[in-house]
Amino acid sequence: MIKSCLILETKLTTKRVFPFYAKMIIGRHSTNDIPLPDRTVSKRHAVIGRVRGQAVVKDLDSRNGTFVNGQKLEKAILSCGDRLKVGSVMLRFFQEDETPQGKDAESTTTPQCVQKLGACLVEAGIVDEMTLLGVLGEEKKSPTIDQMLIDLGLLDDDNRAKALARQLKFPFTTLKEREIPQQVTSLVTAEVARTHVIVPVELAGGKLLVAMADPLDSSAIQVLRMVTGMSIEVVVASREDILEAIVRYYPAAFLDQTFEGAPDLDEVTVDIEYLGEGNE
């Protein structure tokens, strides 16, 4: 589940919504997590990561500096709604309230962070106000950043998984066109596959390659090691892709049980690392 994101306010690229899990490099080079093709932006301008659960932005010795809410800073903790300026390009950071009150799923009041995000999307011309009101009006419970972006068509399961894999440095795979041998799927029971939202995909050199929606689910990896007696290697696939594969490879079990209650992908925390000097 996406609990944080950055919105590109400047009309610079087609993609303007960037899910944030763990670490993202912002810069002019096309290989960055947020590529900004603008000459005022350095090739590797800034990095955003998590330090003890807080989102932190750090300038990478860029030529034109990194600004948070108009103030030039070398490093800063980000809060929901903060404006981040790199070169002449403006982005905004949003994250959900992690307080008990902010987590109240039964509330029907739109959280302030979601209200701010919606207003930003309208102001930036990414969605129109009527579309936004339609989405927020349909919610029976308090809307989340994740659900609002999906309902607005700005985010899908596949893109979420790709962002997670990229930021956590895991390989990404798709399962739709992949044929998994029965000797591989038989190594993991349908119950384990359903409970942990995983699918075994390949057996090589005594190691089992497993597709997971949450690659940091250590309990699932431990269970897989115990039931297979093998070393486990992880690749990331979208939750939807994995659930479809479970239906395909474990059809009998699927007829008896539903997938309701399977765990959602929680936000991960990875400490920010210094990634070297910024460059022009």
ZAVO-53121 format. One record per atom (N, C-alpha, C): residue number from 1; x, y, z. Coordinates in nm, 2 decimals. Example, Ala and Ser with C-alpha at 12.3 -4.5 7.8 and 13.67 -1.06 7.14 Angstrom:
BEGIN
1  1.32  -0.57  0.78
1  1.23  -0.45  0.78
1  1.32  -0.33  0.78
2  1.28  -0.22  0.71
2  1.37  -0.11  0.71
2  1.29  0.00  0.79
//
This chain:
BEGIN
1  0.08  -0.12  0.00
1  0.00  0.00  0.00
1  0.09  0.12  0.00
2  0.06  0.22  -0.09
2  0.13  0.35  -0.09
2  0.08  0.44  0.02
3  0.17  0.48  0.11
3  0.14  0.58  0.21
3  0.21  0.71  0.19
4  0.30  0.72  0.09
4  0.37  0.84  0.06
4  0.39  0.85  -0.09
5  0.39  0.97  -0.14
5  0.42  0.99  -0.28
5  0.47  1.14  -0.30
6  0.53  1.16  -0.42
6  0.57  1.29  -0.46
6  0.49  1.32  -0.59
7  0.44  1.45  -0.60
7  0.37  1.49  -0.71
7  0.46  1.60  -0.79
8  0.47  1.58  -0.91
8  0.55  1.68  -0.99
8  0.45  1.79  -1.03
9  0.47  1.90  -0.97
9  0.38  2.02  -1.00
9  0.41  2.08  -1.13
10  0.54  2.09  -1.16
10  0.58  2.15  -1.29
10  0.54  2.06  -1.41
11  0.49  2.11  -1.51
11  0.45  2.03  -1.63
11  0.57  2.00  -1.71
12  0.64  1.90  -1.67
12  0.77  1.86  -1.74
12  0.77  1.73  -1.80
13  0.70  1.63  -1.74
13  0.70  1.49  -1.80
13  0.55  1.44  -1.79
14  0.53  1.34  -1.87
14  0.39  1.27  -1.87
14  0.36  1.21  -1.73
15  0.46  1.14  -1.68
15  0.44  1.08  -1.54
15  0.47  1.19  -1.44
16  0.37  1.21  -1.35
16  0.38  1.32  -1.25
16  0.34  1.27  -1.11
17  0.32  1.14  -1.10
17  0.29  1.08  -0.96
17  0.39  0.97  -0.94
18  0.46  0.99  -0.83
18  0.57  0.89  -0.80
18  0.55  0.83  -0.66
19  0.52  0.70  -0.65
19  0.51  0.64  -0.52
19  0.64  0.64  -0.45
20  0.64  0.66  -0.32
20  0.76  0.66  -0.24
20  0.76  0.55  -0.13
21  0.85  0.46  -0.13
21  0.86  0.35  -0.03
21  0.98  0.37  0.06
22  1.10  0.38  -0.01
22  1.22  0.37  0.07
22  1.33  0.47  0.03
23  1.36  0.47  -0.09
23  1.47  0.56  -0.14
23  1.45  0.60  -0.28
24  1.46  0.73  -0.32
24  1.45  0.77  -0.45
24  1.55  0.88  -0.48
25  1.61  0.87  -0.60
25  1.71  0.97  -0.65
25  1.63  1.06  -0.75
26  1.65  1.19  -0.73
26  1.59  1.29  -0.82
26  1.71  1.35  -0.90
27  1.69  1.36  -1.03
27  1.79  1.42  -1.11
27  1.76  1.43  -1.25
28  1.85  1.49  -1.33
28  1.82  1.51  -1.47
28  1.84  1.38  -1.55
29  1.93  1.29  -1.50
29  1.96  1.17  -1.58
29  1.83  1.07  -1.59
30  1.82  1.01  -1.70
30  1.70  0.93  -1.72
30  1.69  0.80  -1.63
31  1.80  0.76  -1.58
31  1.80  0.64  -1.49
31  1.76  0.67  -1.35
32  1.74  0.79  -1.31
32  1.70  0.82  -1.18
32  1.55  0.78  -1.15
33  1.52  0.76  -1.02
33  1.38  0.72  -0.99
33  1.28  0.83  -1.03
34  1.32  0.96  -1.01
34  1.24  1.07  -1.06
34  1.33  1.15  -1.16
35  1.32  1.11  -1.29
35  1.40  1.18  -1.39
35  1.33  1.32  -1.43
36  1.41  1.42  -1.42
36  1.36  1.56  -1.45
36  1.44  1.62  -1.56
37  1.40  1.61  -1.68
37  1.48  1.66  -1.80
37  1.48  1.81  -1.81
38  1.55  1.88  -1.71
38  1.55  2.02  -1.71
38  1.70  2.06  -1.68
39  1.75  2.16  -1.75
39  1.89  2.20  -1.74
39  1.92  2.26  -1.61
40  1.83  2.30  -1.53
40  1.86  2.36  -1.40
40  1.87  2.25  -1.30
41  1.84  2.13  -1.33
41  1.85  2.01  -1.24
41  1.98  1.94  -1.27
42  2.06  1.90  -1.17
42  2.18  1.83  -1.18
42  2.15  1.68  -1.22
43  2.25  1.61  -1.27
43  2.22  1.47  -1.31
43  2.18  1.39  -1.19
44  2.24  1.41  -1.08
44  2.20  1.34  -0.95
44  2.18  1.46  -0.85
45  2.06  1.51  -0.84
45  2.04  1.63  -0.77
45  2.02  1.61  -0.62
46  1.93  1.52  -0.58
46  1.89  1.50  -0.44
46  1.85  1.35  -0.42
47  1.85  1.31  -0.30
47  1.80  1.18  -0.26
47  1.70  1.19  -0.15
48  1.59  1.11  -0.16
48  1.49  1.11  -0.05
48  1.49  0.97  0.00
49  1.50  0.95  0.13
49  1.50  0.82  0.20
49  1.43  0.83  0.33
50  1.44  0.72  0.40
50  1.37  0.71  0.53
50  1.48  0.69  0.64
51  1.48  0.77  0.74
51  1.56  0.76  0.86
51  1.47  0.75  0.98
52  1.48  0.63  1.04
52  1.39  0.60  1.16
52  1.25  0.64  1.13
53  1.20  0.60  1.01
53  1.06  0.62  0.98
53  1.02  0.75  0.92
54  1.11  0.85  0.93
54  1.08  0.98  0.87
54  1.14  1.00  0.73
55  1.07  1.07  0.65
55  1.11  1.10  0.51
55  1.21  1.21  0.52
56  1.33  1.19  0.46
56  1.44  1.29  0.47
56  1.49  1.31  0.33
57  1.51  1.44  0.29
57  1.57  1.48  0.16
57  1.71  1.53  0.19
58  1.80  1.49  0.10
58  1.94  1.53  0.11
58  1.99  1.58  -0.03
59  2.05  1.70  -0.03
59  2.11  1.75  -0.15
59  2.23  1.67  -0.18
60  2.26  1.64  -0.31
60  2.38  1.57  -0.35
60  2.48  1.66  -0.42
61  2.51  1.77  -0.35
61  2.60  1.87  -0.41
61  2.56  1.92  -0.54
62  2.43  1.95  -0.56
62  2.38  2.00  -0.69
62  2.43  2.14  -0.71
63  2.42  2.18  -0.84
63  2.47  2.31  -0.88
63  2.37  2.42  -0.82
64  2.24  2.40  -0.84
64  2.14  2.50  -0.80
64  2.07  2.48  -0.67
65  2.11  2.37  -0.60
65  2.06  2.36  -0.46
65  1.92  2.29  -0.46
66  1.89  2.25  -0.33
66  1.76  2.19  -0.30
66  1.69  2.27  -0.20
67  1.56  2.31  -0.23
67  1.49  2.39  -0.14
67  1.36  2.32  -0.09
68  1.33  2.34  0.04
68  1.21  2.29  0.10
68  1.13  2.41  0.15
69  1.01  2.43  0.10
69  0.93  2.54  0.13
69  1.00  2.67  0.12
70  1.08  2.68  0.01
70  1.15  2.81  -0.01
70  1.28  2.83  0.05
71  1.32  2.74  0.14
71  1.45  2.75  0.21
71  1.55  2.65  0.16
72  1.67  2.70  0.13
72  1.78  2.61  0.08
72  1.84  2.53  0.19
73  1.84  2.40  0.17
73  1.89  2.31  0.28
73  1.97  2.20  0.22
74  2.07  2.16  0.31
74  2.15  2.04  0.27
74  2.07  1.91  0.30
75  2.00  1.91  0.41
75  1.92  1.80  0.45
75  1.80  1.84  0.53
76  1.68  1.78  0.51
76  1.56  1.82  0.58
76  1.47  1.71  0.60
77  1.39  1.70  0.71
77  1.28  1.61  0.73
77  1.16  1.67  0.65
78  1.09  1.58  0.58
78  0.97  1.62  0.50
78  0.84  1.59  0.58
79  0.75  1.69  0.57
79  0.62  1.67  0.62
79  0.51  1.67  0.51
80  0.40  1.62  0.54
80  0.29  1.62  0.43
80  0.26  1.76  0.38
81  0.27  1.77  0.25
81  0.24  1.90  0.19
81  0.36  1.99  0.16
82  0.48  1.95  0.20
82  0.60  2.03  0.18
82  0.63  2.04  0.03
83  0.67  2.16  -0.01
83  0.71  2.18  -0.14
83  0.86  2.16  -0.15
84  0.90  2.09  -0.25
84  1.04  2.05  -0.27
84  1.09  2.11  -0.41
85  1.18  2.20  -0.41
85  1.23  2.26  -0.54
85  1.37  2.22  -0.57
86  1.39  2.16  -0.69
86  1.52  2.12  -0.73
86  1.54  2.19  -0.87
87  1.65  2.27  -0.87
87  1.66  2.36  -0.98
87  1.54  2.45  -0.99
88  1.48  2.45  -1.11
88  1.35  2.53  -1.12
88  1.23  2.45  -1.12
89  1.24  2.32  -1.08
89  1.13  2.22  -1.09
89  1.07  2.21  -0.95
90  0.94  2.21  -0.94
90  0.87  2.20  -0.81
90  0.80  2.07  -0.80
91  0.82  2.00  -0.68
91  0.75  1.88  -0.65
91  0.68  1.91  -0.51
92  0.58  1.82  -0.48
92  0.53  1.82  -0.34
92  0.52  1.68  -0.29
93  0.55  1.68  -0.15
93  0.55  1.55  -0.08
93  0.43  1.53  0.00
94  0.37  1.41  -0.01
94  0.25  1.38  0.07
94  0.27  1.24  0.14
95  0.22  1.24  0.27
95  0.22  1.11  0.34
95  0.11  1.10  0.44
96  0.06  0.98  0.47
96  -0.05  0.97  0.55
96  -0.01  0.99  0.70
97  -0.11  1.04  0.78
97  -0.09  1.06  0.92
97  -0.08  0.92  0.99
98  0.03  0.90  1.06
98  0.05  0.77  1.13
98  0.01  0.77  1.27
99  -0.06  0.88  1.32
99  -0.11  0.88  1.46
99  -0.23  0.79  1.46
100  -0.27  0.74  1.58
100  -0.39  0.66  1.60
100  -0.51  0.72  1.54
101  -0.53  0.85  1.55
101  -0.65  0.92  1.50
101  -0.64  0.92  1.34
102  -0.52  0.94  1.29
102  -0.50  0.94  1.15
102  -0.53  0.80  1.08
103  -0.51  0.70  1.16
103  -0.52  0.56  1.11
103  -0.67  0.51  1.13
104  -0.76  0.59  1.18
104  -0.89  0.54  1.21
104  -0.96  0.51  1.07
105  -0.97  0.38  1.04
105  -1.03  0.34  0.91
105  -1.18  0.35  0.91
106  -1.24  0.37  1.02
106  -1.39  0.38  1.02
106  -1.44  0.52  1.00
107  -1.35  0.62  1.01
107  -1.39  0.76  0.99
107  -1.43  0.78  0.85
108  -1.53  0.86  0.84
108  -1.58  0.90  0.70
108  -1.53  1.04  0.66
109  -1.45  1.10  0.74
109  -1.39  1.23  0.71
109  -1.27  1.21  0.63
110  -1.25  1.29  0.53
110  -1.13  1.28  0.44
110  -1.02  1.34  0.52
111  -0.91  1.26  0.54
111  -0.79  1.31  0.62
111  -0.73  1.43  0.55
112  -0.67  1.51  0.63
112  -0.61  1.64  0.58
112  -0.50  1.61  0.48
113  -0.42  1.50  0.49
113  -0.32  1.48  0.39
113  -0.38  1.44  0.26
114  -0.50  1.37  0.26
114  -0.56  1.34  0.13
114  -0.63  1.46  0.07
115  -0.68  1.55  0.16
115  -0.74  1.68  0.11
115  -0.63  1.76  0.04
116  -0.51  1.77  0.10
116  -0.40  1.84  0.04
116  -0.35  1.78  -0.09
117  -0.35  1.65  -0.09
117  -0.31  1.58  -0.22
117  -0.41  1.61  -0.33
118  -0.53  1.60  -0.30
118  -0.64  1.63  -0.40
118  -0.63  1.77  -0.45
119  -0.61  1.86  -0.36
119  -0.60  2.00  -0.40
119  -0.48  2.03  -0.49
120  -0.37  1.96  -0.46
120  -0.25  1.97  -0.54
120  -0.27  1.91  -0.68
121  -0.33  1.80  -0.69
121  -0.36  1.73  -0.82
121  -0.44  1.82  -0.91
122  -0.54  1.89  -0.85
122  -0.63  1.99  -0.92
122  -0.55  2.11  -0.97
123  -0.47  2.17  -0.87
123  -0.39  2.29  -0.90
123  -0.29  2.26  -1.01
124  -0.23  2.14  -1.01
124  -0.13  2.11  -1.11
124  -0.19  2.07  -1.24
125  -0.32  2.06  -1.25
125  -0.39  2.02  -1.37
125  -0.38  1.87  -1.41
126  -0.35  1.79  -1.31
126  -0.34  1.65  -1.33
126  -0.48  1.58  -1.33
127  -0.57  1.63  -1.25
127  -0.71  1.59  -1.26
127  -0.80  1.72  -1.25
128  -0.93  1.70  -1.29
128  -1.02  1.82  -1.27
128  -1.09  1.80  -1.14
129  -1.15  1.91  -1.09
129  -1.22  1.92  -0.96
129  -1.34  1.82  -0.96
130  -1.41  1.82  -1.07
130  -1.53  1.73  -1.06
130  -1.49  1.58  -1.05
131  -1.39  1.54  -1.12
131  -1.34  1.40  -1.11
131  -1.30  1.37  -0.97
132  -1.22  1.47  -0.91
132  -1.18  1.45  -0.77
132  -1.29  1.44  -0.67
133  -1.39  1.53  -0.69
133  -1.51  1.52  -0.60
133  -1.59  1.40  -0.61
134  -1.59  1.35  -0.74
134  -1.66  1.22  -0.76
134  -1.60  1.10  -0.69
135  -1.47  1.10  -0.69
135  -1.39  0.99  -0.63
135  -1.41  1.00  -0.48
136  -1.39  1.12  -0.42
136  -1.40  1.14  -0.28
136  -1.54  1.11  -0.23
137  -1.64  1.15  -0.31
137  -1.78  1.13  -0.27
137  -1.82  0.99  -0.27
138  -1.75  0.90  -0.34
138  -1.79  0.76  -0.34
138  -1.74  0.68  -0.23
139  -1.64  0.74  -0.15
139  -1.58  0.66  -0.04
139  -1.68  0.65  0.08
140  -1.69  0.52  0.12
140  -1.78  0.50  0.24
140  -1.69  0.51  0.37
141  -1.56  0.49  0.36
141  -1.47  0.50  0.47
141  -1.37  0.61  0.43
142  -1.30  0.65  0.53
142  -1.19  0.75  0.51
142  -1.10  0.71  0.40
143  -1.09  0.79  0.29
143  -1.00  0.75  0.18
143  -0.86  0.76  0.22
144  -0.78  0.68  0.15
144  -0.63  0.68  0.17
144  -0.56  0.74  0.04
145  -0.44  0.77  0.06
145  -0.36  0.82  -0.06
145  -0.36  0.71  -0.17
146  -0.33  0.59  -0.12
146  -0.33  0.48  -0.22
146  -0.46  0.46  -0.30
147  -0.57  0.46  -0.23
147  -0.70  0.43  -0.29
147  -0.74  0.55  -0.38
148  -0.71  0.67  -0.33
148  -0.75  0.78  -0.42
148  -0.67  0.79  -0.55
149  -0.54  0.76  -0.54
149  -0.46  0.76  -0.67
149  -0.51  0.65  -0.76
150  -0.54  0.53  -0.71
150  -0.60  0.42  -0.79
150  -0.73  0.46  -0.85
151  -0.82  0.51  -0.77
151  -0.95  0.55  -0.82
151  -0.95  0.66  -0.93
152  -0.84  0.75  -0.92
152  -0.83  0.85  -1.02
152  -0.75  0.81  -1.14
153  -0.71  0.68  -1.14
153  -0.64  0.62  -1.26
153  -0.50  0.67  -1.27
154  -0.44  0.72  -1.16
154  -0.31  0.77  -1.16
154  -0.20  0.67  -1.11
155  -0.25  0.55  -1.07
155  -0.17  0.45  -1.01
155  -0.23  0.31  -1.03
156  -0.15  0.21  -1.07
156  -0.21  0.08  -1.07
156  -0.12  -0.02  -1.00
157  -0.16  -0.14  -0.98
157  -0.09  -0.24  -0.90
157  0.05  -0.27  -0.96
158  0.06  -0.27  -1.09
158  0.18  -0.30  -1.16
158  0.28  -0.19  -1.14
159  0.24  -0.07  -1.15
159  0.34  0.04  -1.12
159  0.38  0.05  -0.98
160  0.29  0.02  -0.89
160  0.33  0.02  -0.75
160  0.44  -0.08  -0.72
161  0.42  -0.21  -0.78
161  0.52  -0.31  -0.76
161  0.65  -0.28  -0.82
162  0.65  -0.21  -0.94
162  0.77  -0.17  -1.01
162  0.85  -0.07  -0.92
163  0.77  0.03  -0.87
163  0.84  0.13  -0.78
163  0.90  0.07  -0.66
164  0.83  -0.03  -0.60
164  0.88  -0.10  -0.48
164  1.01  -0.17  -0.51
165  1.00  -0.25  -0.62
165  1.12  -0.33  -0.66
165  1.24  -0.24  -0.69
166  1.22  -0.13  -0.76
166  1.33  -0.04  -0.80
166  1.39  0.02  -0.67
167  1.30  0.07  -0.58
167  1.36  0.14  -0.46
167  1.42  0.05  -0.36
168  1.38  -0.07  -0.36
168  1.44  -0.17  -0.27
168  1.55  -0.26  -0.33
169  1.57  -0.23  -0.46
169  1.68  -0.31  -0.54
169  1.65  -0.46  -0.55
170  1.52  -0.49  -0.57
170  1.48  -0.63  -0.60
170  1.45  -0.64  -0.75
171  1.47  -0.76  -0.81
171  1.43  -0.78  -0.95
171  1.27  -0.77  -0.95
172  1.22  -0.73  -1.06
172  1.08  -0.73  -1.09
172  1.04  -0.83  -1.20
173  0.93  -0.90  -1.18
173  0.89  -1.00  -1.28
173  0.74  -0.99  -1.30
174  0.70  -1.04  -1.42
174  0.55  -1.06  -1.45
174  0.53  -1.21  -1.46
175  0.41  -1.25  -1.42
175  0.38  -1.39  -1.42
175  0.28  -1.44  -1.53
176  0.22  -1.34  -1.59
176  0.11  -1.37  -1.69
176  0.16  -1.46  -1.80
177  0.28  -1.43  -1.86
177  0.33  -1.51  -1.97
177  0.42  -1.62  -1.93
178  0.44  -1.64  -1.80
178  0.54  -1.73  -1.75
178  0.47  -1.87  -1.72
179  0.53  -1.98  -1.77
179  0.49  -2.11  -1.74
179  0.57  -2.17  -1.63
180  0.51  -2.20  -1.52
180  0.58  -2.25  -1.40
180  0.56  -2.40  -1.39
181  0.67  -2.48  -1.39
181  0.65  -2.62  -1.39
181  0.58  -2.67  -1.26
182  0.51  -2.78  -1.27
182  0.43  -2.83  -1.16
182  0.53  -2.88  -1.05
183  0.65  -2.92  -1.08
183  0.75  -2.96  -0.98
183  0.79  -2.85  -0.90
184  0.78  -2.72  -0.95
184  0.81  -2.61  -0.87
184  0.69  -2.56  -0.78
185  0.58  -2.55  -0.84
185  0.46  -2.51  -0.76
185  0.43  -2.61  -0.65
186  0.46  -2.73  -0.67
186  0.43  -2.84  -0.57
186  0.52  -2.82  -0.44
187  0.62  -2.74  -0.45
187  0.71  -2.73  -0.34
187  0.65  -2.64  -0.23
188  0.54  -2.56  -0.27
188  0.48  -2.47  -0.17
188  0.33  -2.50  -0.18
189  0.27  -2.52  -0.06
189  0.12  -2.55  -0.06
189  0.04  -2.43  -0.09
190  -0.08  -2.45  -0.13
190  -0.18  -2.34  -0.17
190  -0.20  -2.25  -0.04
191  -0.21  -2.31  0.07
191  -0.23  -2.23  0.19
191  -0.12  -2.13  0.22
192  0.01  -2.18  0.20
192  0.12  -2.09  0.22
192  0.12  -1.98  0.11
193  0.09  -2.02  -0.01
193  0.09  -1.92  -0.12
193  -0.02  -1.81  -0.10
194  -0.14  -1.86  -0.05
194  -0.25  -1.76  -0.03
194  -0.22  -1.67  0.09
195  -0.17  -1.73  0.20
195  -0.15  -1.65  0.32
195  -0.05  -1.54  0.30
196  0.06  -1.57  0.23
196  0.17  -1.48  0.22
196  0.17  -1.41  0.09
197  0.08  -1.44  0.00
197  0.07  -1.38  -0.14
197  0.20  -1.40  -0.21
198  0.24  -1.52  -0.23
198  0.36  -1.56  -0.30
198  0.34  -1.67  -0.40
199  0.43  -1.68  -0.50
199  0.42  -1.79  -0.59
199  0.57  -1.84  -0.62
200  0.60  -1.97  -0.61
200  0.73  -2.01  -0.65
200  0.74  -2.01  -0.80
201  0.85  -1.97  -0.85
201  0.85  -1.95  -1.00
201  0.97  -2.03  -1.06
202  1.07  -2.06  -0.99
202  1.18  -2.13  -1.05
202  1.27  -2.20  -0.95
203  1.33  -2.31  -0.99
203  1.42  -2.39  -0.91
203  1.55  -2.40  -0.98
204  1.66  -2.35  -0.92
204  1.79  -2.35  -0.98
204  1.90  -2.35  -0.88
205  1.99  -2.45  -0.89
205  2.10  -2.47  -0.81
205  2.07  -2.48  -0.66
206  1.96  -2.55  -0.63
206  1.92  -2.57  -0.49
206  1.86  -2.45  -0.43
207  1.83  -2.35  -0.51
207  1.76  -2.23  -0.46
207  1.62  -2.22  -0.52
208  1.53  -2.17  -0.44
208  1.39  -2.15  -0.49
208  1.37  -2.00  -0.52
209  1.33  -1.96  -0.64
209  1.30  -1.83  -0.67
209  1.15  -1.81  -0.65
210  1.12  -1.71  -0.57
210  0.98  -1.69  -0.52
210  0.94  -1.54  -0.56
211  0.82  -1.53  -0.62
211  0.76  -1.40  -0.65
211  0.68  -1.35  -0.53
212  0.70  -1.23  -0.48
212  0.63  -1.18  -0.36
212  0.58  -1.04  -0.38
213  0.47  -1.01  -0.32
213  0.42  -0.87  -0.33
213  0.49  -0.79  -0.23
214  0.53  -0.85  -0.12
214  0.61  -0.78  -0.01
214  0.74  -0.85  0.01
215  0.85  -0.80  -0.05
215  0.98  -0.87  -0.05
215  1.04  -0.86  0.09
216  0.99  -0.78  0.18
216  1.05  -0.76  0.31
216  0.97  -0.84  0.42
217  0.88  -0.93  0.37
217  0.80  -1.01  0.47
217  0.89  -1.13  0.51
218  0.97  -1.10  0.62
218  1.06  -1.20  0.67
218  1.00  -1.33  0.72
219  0.87  -1.31  0.78
219  0.80  -1.43  0.83
219  0.77  -1.53  0.71
220  0.73  -1.47  0.60
220  0.70  -1.55  0.48
220  0.82  -1.62  0.43
221  0.93  -1.55  0.43
221  1.06  -1.62  0.38
221  1.10  -1.73  0.48
222  1.08  -1.70  0.61
222  1.12  -1.81  0.70
222  1.03  -1.93  0.69
223  0.90  -1.91  0.66
223  0.81  -2.02  0.64
223  0.85  -2.10  0.52
224  0.89  -2.03  0.41
224  0.93  -2.10  0.29
224  1.06  -2.18  0.31
225  1.15  -2.13  0.38
225  1.27  -2.20  0.41
225  1.24  -2.33  0.49
226  1.14  -2.32  0.59
226  1.11  -2.43  0.67
226  1.04  -2.54  0.59
227  0.94  -2.50  0.50
227  0.86  -2.60  0.43
227  0.93  -2.66  0.31
228  1.03  -2.59  0.26
228  1.10  -2.64  0.14
228  1.24  -2.69  0.17
229  1.30  -2.65  0.28
229  1.44  -2.68  0.32
229  1.54  -2.62  0.22
230  1.50  -2.52  0.15
230  1.59  -2.46  0.05
230  1.62  -2.31  0.08
231  1.72  -2.26  0.02
231  1.75  -2.12  0.02
231  1.65  -2.05  -0.07
232  1.60  -1.93  -0.03
232  1.50  -1.86  -0.10
232  1.56  -1.73  -0.16
233  1.53  -1.71  -0.29
233  1.56  -1.58  -0.35
233  1.43  -1.51  -0.39
234  1.42  -1.38  -0.38
234  1.30  -1.31  -0.39
234  1.30  -1.22  -0.52
235  1.19  -1.22  -0.59
235  1.16  -1.12  -0.69
235  1.03  -1.06  -0.66
236  1.01  -0.94  -0.71
236  0.88  -0.87  -0.68
236  0.79  -0.88  -0.80
237  0.66  -0.91  -0.77
237  0.56  -0.91  -0.87
237  0.44  -0.84  -0.81
238  0.35  -0.79  -0.89
238  0.23  -0.72  -0.84
238  0.14  -0.81  -0.77
239  0.07  -0.76  -0.67
239  -0.02  -0.84  -0.59
239  -0.13  -0.91  -0.68
240  -0.18  -0.83  -0.77
240  -0.28  -0.88  -0.87
240  -0.23  -1.00  -0.95
241  -0.10  -0.98  -1.00
241  -0.04  -1.08  -1.08
241  -0.02  -1.21  -1.00
242  0.02  -1.20  -0.88
242  0.04  -1.32  -0.79
242  -0.09  -1.39  -0.76
243  -0.19  -1.31  -0.73
243  -0.32  -1.37  -0.70
243  -0.38  -1.45  -0.82
244  -0.36  -1.39  -0.94
244  -0.41  -1.46  -1.06
244  -0.33  -1.59  -1.08
245  -0.20  -1.58  -1.05
245  -0.11  -1.70  -1.07
245  -0.15  -1.81  -0.97
246  -0.19  -1.77  -0.85
246  -0.24  -1.87  -0.75
246  -0.36  -1.94  -0.80
247  -0.46  -1.86  -0.85
247  -0.58  -1.92  -0.91
247  -0.54  -2.02  -1.02
248  -0.44  -1.98  -1.10
248  -0.41  -2.07  -1.22
248  -0.33  -2.19  -1.17
249  -0.25  -2.19  -1.07
249  -0.16  -2.30  -1.04
249  -0.22  -2.38  -0.92
250  -0.31  -2.32  -0.84
250  -0.37  -2.39  -0.73
250  -0.53  -2.39  -0.75
251  -0.58  -2.43  -0.85
251  -0.73  -2.41  -0.88
251  -0.82  -2.48  -0.78
252  -0.78  -2.60  -0.74
252  -0.87  -2.68  -0.65
252  -0.88  -2.60  -0.51
253  -0.77  -2.55  -0.46
253  -0.77  -2.48  -0.34
253  -0.85  -2.35  -0.35
254  -0.84  -2.29  -0.46
254  -0.91  -2.16  -0.48
254  -1.06  -2.18  -0.47
255  -1.11  -2.29  -0.52
255  -1.26  -2.31  -0.51
255  -1.31  -2.32  -0.37
256  -1.22  -2.36  -0.28
256  -1.27  -2.38  -0.14
256  -1.25  -2.25  -0.05
257  -1.16  -2.16  -0.09
257  -1.13  -2.05  0.00
257  -1.12  -1.92  -0.08
258  -1.14  -1.81  -0.02
258  -1.13  -1.68  -0.08
258  -1.00  -1.62  -0.04
259  -0.96  -1.51  -0.11
259  -0.84  -1.44  -0.07
259  -0.86  -1.32  0.02
260  -0.99  -1.30  0.07
260  -1.01  -1.19  0.16
260  -0.93  -1.21  0.29
261  -0.88  -1.10  0.33
261  -0.80  -1.10  0.45
261  -0.65  -1.12  0.43
262  -0.61  -1.14  0.30
262  -0.47  -1.15  0.27
262  -0.40  -1.02  0.30
263  -0.28  -1.02  0.36
263  -0.22  -0.89  0.41
263  -0.19  -0.80  0.30
264  -0.21  -0.67  0.32
264  -0.17  -0.56  0.23
264  -0.02  -0.53  0.24
265  0.04  -0.48  0.14
265  0.18  -0.44  0.14
265  0.19  -0.31  0.23
266  0.26  -0.32  0.34
266  0.28  -0.21  0.43
266  0.40  -0.13  0.38
267  0.40  0.00  0.42
267  0.51  0.08  0.39
267  0.64  0.03  0.45
268  0.75  0.04  0.38
268  0.87  -0.02  0.43
268  0.96  0.10  0.48
269  1.06  0.07  0.56
269  1.15  0.17  0.61
269  1.29  0.12  0.58
270  1.37  0.20  0.51
270  1.50  0.17  0.48
270  1.58  0.29  0.50
271  1.69  0.29  0.59
271  1.76  0.40  0.62
271  1.83  0.46  0.49
272  1.83  0.59  0.49
272  1.89  0.66  0.37
272  2.04  0.63  0.37
273  2.10  0.61  0.26
273  2.24  0.60  0.24
273  2.30  0.71  0.15
274  2.42  0.75  0.19
274  2.48  0.85  0.10
274  2.52  0.79  -0.03
275  2.48  0.83  -0.14
275  2.50  0.77  -0.27
275  2.61  0.83  -0.35
276  2.69  0.91  -0.29
276  2.80  0.97  -0.36
276  2.78  1.12  -0.40
277  2.87  1.17  -0.46
277  2.86  1.31  -0.50
277  2.76  1.34  -0.61
278  2.69  1.44  -0.60
278  2.60  1.48  -0.72
278  2.69  1.53  -0.83
279  2.64  1.53  -0.95
279  2.73  1.58  -1.06
279  2.64  1.65  -1.16
280  2.70  1.72  -1.25
280  2.63  1.80  -1.34
280  2.62  1.73  -1.48
//
